[in-house]
Amino acid sequence: MPMAGGGAAAARKGLNMKRDREAFEKRNASRELKGVAGASTLVDQMTPQQYAEVRKAFESYDKDGSGKLEEEEMKAALRLMGVATNEKEANDLFKQMDADNSGFIVLNEFVEVWAFLKSKQAASAGSASAQYHAPGDSYHPPGDMSMTMFFQPEPATDLTPWLDTTYYKEALDGFNIYDPTLWLPTIRFSVKGMMFWPWFSISVLTFLQCLYLLELNPDSASAIFFPLDAHVILGGALAFLVVMRTDASMSHWWEARCSWQQIMNSCVSIGCQTAPALPTVQATEQMLMELMAFCVCFKAFLRDTTVQPEECGGRMDWEYIRALNAAHNPPITALQHLTKTARENLSKQLGAAIYDETSESIREINDAVGACMKIKRTSMVFSYVATLRSFLILWLSTMSIPLIGEFGWLAVPASSLIAFLFLNIEQMAVEIEQPFGNDANDLPIEAFLIDLEKILLEMTPGWKPDLGDGGGKDGRRGGSASVSDTLARRIAALESAWQADYHSQAQKINELTTELAKARQGTAGGAPVAAGQTDWNKMTPLFPQTQPVRA
């Protein structure tokens, strides 16, 4: 059965690791370490699984199974494991380990060489993260990135939010978030806000006109019997002005929405590109927190307020928020802190390239901030709004007279309905003209921030996805397989895939190493023939960059 096979494979792997560790301890006990600085400490910290990785690389170049490697084979094995070194350093280490001048090193000596180089690589983490190499260093295989981070403890998964999710979800209740495919929830009639008093005045005026002309002074009714043609023509012109007003406001609303999307996209770009390149967990956490703090402060700044403690979660640095609240322009101050965090923590090798990308993303955020500020501080031209509203009130006030002569008391609801339509459109235009507040038709910025927080939380160090395969809450398939069986199957599958890829690479490197050795040993007329530089890019796509070969 597949399940049994997976468990057996996992068991064999555990036995192999135990055997490797015992063999390693036995070898170390039988000889004195040569005192390479940093190597013995790193060797003592190795786990059986880590030792097994080093042993596999060693055995990939131990063609005859003698348990020994020549100098070129040692270099190739180190390249396979992604250890950065150069020709001179590798030669010196080989001579130091080969104390008897036999021309070979054994497994535990190879482990010390690897440990020394890894220790040296980790020591330079202040200027470059251990997982990056300067141009010219040996290539680091993509599938083997964990080798450079063996002894950096992995942080535990922490999903404590930067925002108070309950606060933000409650704030969303005031916005119009709906399903466009449904009709009934979108059919609403409400008279509130700035349109109430104009609508109420028009309705009362029409009622009083009906009362006077139809009840108190019916003899003058003949004076109000005239056609509606004039109001129909003027109504068409008025509708044109209202449409232009609404279109201008909708353009503001859409530009604001695009600006916020640009902000979110740039924040995600910084989070997935720059934050992981920082050398420490603390620096990565700081940058991700600063991204969320910027968005929260920008939301408050657009609403002419400050960030309140009740909207911050346990992961947010409240003292940092207080400092932003005290600034004249909190979002720009937050961008300045982001730039400083990136500049002070990026490694020297990759700092320039990544910093340029980060600067470009911050520039895009700043452009979006400027676009939002332009929308917030620029209302519709006063003369246009004054003309529209004056014409609208005059038209609504006089239209009731011919309606009374045509429909009698029905003119009251008819006039009230027409006034509601035009005034409601004007109110909607005013609301969406600056869509950063808490009105129902404004942008639901809280929803944007909740979505952004979910994305950035998955970028925090230590986050792991839930890989449950369906069925039960504990990830069991159909409720019949145990968790240990599921893990055993996964381990077996990963082990099989890793071995296939590993041996394929090792075989190719063996061939290239053999060709290199033959080229160096060749002679022409008694003079050694220079092997020249090996172009690893042309020979195999698995190693796009290695150390240049010296004659």
Secondary structure, 3 states (H helix, E strand, C coil): CHHHHHHHHHHHHHHHHHHHHHHHHHHHHHCCCCCCCCHHHHHHCCCHHHHHHHHHHHHHHCCCCCCEECHHHHHHHHHHCCCCCCHHHHHHHHHHHCCCCCCCEEHHHHHHHHHHHHHHHHHHHHCCCCCCCCCCCCCCCHHHHHHHHCCCCCCCCCCCCCECHHHHHHHHHHCCCCCCCCCHHHCCCCCCHHHHHHHHHHHHHHHHHHHHHHHHCHHHHHHHCCCCHHHHHHHHHHHHHHHHHHHHHHHHHHHHHHHHHHHHHHHHHHHHHHHHHCCCHHHHHHHHHHHHHHHHHHHHHHCCCCCCHHHECCCCCHHHHHHHHCCCCHHHHHHHHHHHHHHHHCCHHHHHHHHHHHHHHHHHHHHHHHHHHHHHHCCCCHHHHHHHHHHHHHHHHHHHHHHHHHHHHHHHHHHHHHHHHHHHHHHHHHHHHCCCCCCCCCCCHHHHHHHHHHHHHCCCCCCCCCCCCCCCCCCCCCCCCCHHHHHHHHHHHHHHHHHHHHHHHHHHHHHHHHHHHHHHHCEECCEECCCCCCCHHHHCCCCCCCCCCCC
